[in-house]
Amino acid sequence: MCKASPQELTIIKNIKHKSRESLAGAMGITEKTLSEYISRIKRKRKEAKNFLSLTDPIKSELYPKRTGE
């Protein structure tokens, strides 16, 4: 799985309540570049959701409940 890049993390933290134009300007990038980063974020999010759906049936085996502690 891929981790978010520093630029993607900046976008994730700051995208709420901002226009794409103002966010791109604040980051010093073009709106086209910002759109590319957003596309990558969406793709990674989709991949993560797919992975979670694959592992849901074995969740109890991955995270067994502790007893006696």
C-alpha positions in Angstrom: 0.0 0.0 0.0 1.1 3.5 -0.7 1.5 6.2 1.9 0.4 9.7 1.4 3.2 12.1 0.2 3.9 15.3 2.1 2.0 17.3 -0.6 -1.0 15.0 -0.4 -1.1 15.3 3.4 -1.0 19.1 3.1 -4.0 18.9 0.7 -5.9 16.5 3.0 -5.3 18.9 6.0 -6.2 22.1 4.1 -8.8 21.3 1.4 -11.9 21.8 3.6 -13.6 25.1 3.1 -11.1 26.3 0.6 -11.4 26.8 -3.2 -9.0 24.8 -5.3 -7.7 28.1 -6.7 -6.8 29.4 -3.2 -5.3 26.1 -2.0 -3.1 25.8 -5.1 -2.0 29.4 -4.7 -1.1 28.8 -1.0 0.9 25.7 -1.9 2.6 27.4 -4.8 1.3 24.9 -7.4 -1.1 25.2 -10.4 -4.7 24.1 -10.2 -3.8 21.3 -12.7 -1.1 19.9 -10.4 -3.5 20.2 -7.4 -6.1 18.2 -9.4 -3.4 15.5 -10.1 -2.7 15.2 -6.3 -6.4 15.0 -5.6 -6.8 12.2 -8.2 -3.9 10.3 -6.5 -5.6 10.8 -3.1 -8.9 9.4 -4.5 -7.1 6.4 -6.0 -5.3 5.6 -2.8 -8.6 5.9 -0.8 -10.3 3.5 -3.2 -7.4 1.0 -2.9 -7.6 1.2 0.9 -11.4 0.7 0.9 -10.9 -2.4 -1.4 -8.2 -3.8 1.0 -10.5 -3.3 4.0 -13.3 -5.1 2.3 -11.1 -8.0 1.5 -9.9 -8.3 5.1 -13.3 -7.8 6.8 -14.1 -11.5 6.8 -10.9 -12.3 8.8 -11.0 -9.3 11.1 -11.6 -11.4 14.2 -8.5 -13.5 13.3 -6.4 -10.4 12.8 -7.5 -8.8 16.0 -8.2 -11.5 18.6 -9.7 -10.4 21.9 -7.4 -10.5 24.8 -8.5 -12.5 27.8 -7.3 -12.5 31.4 -5.5 -9.2 31.4 
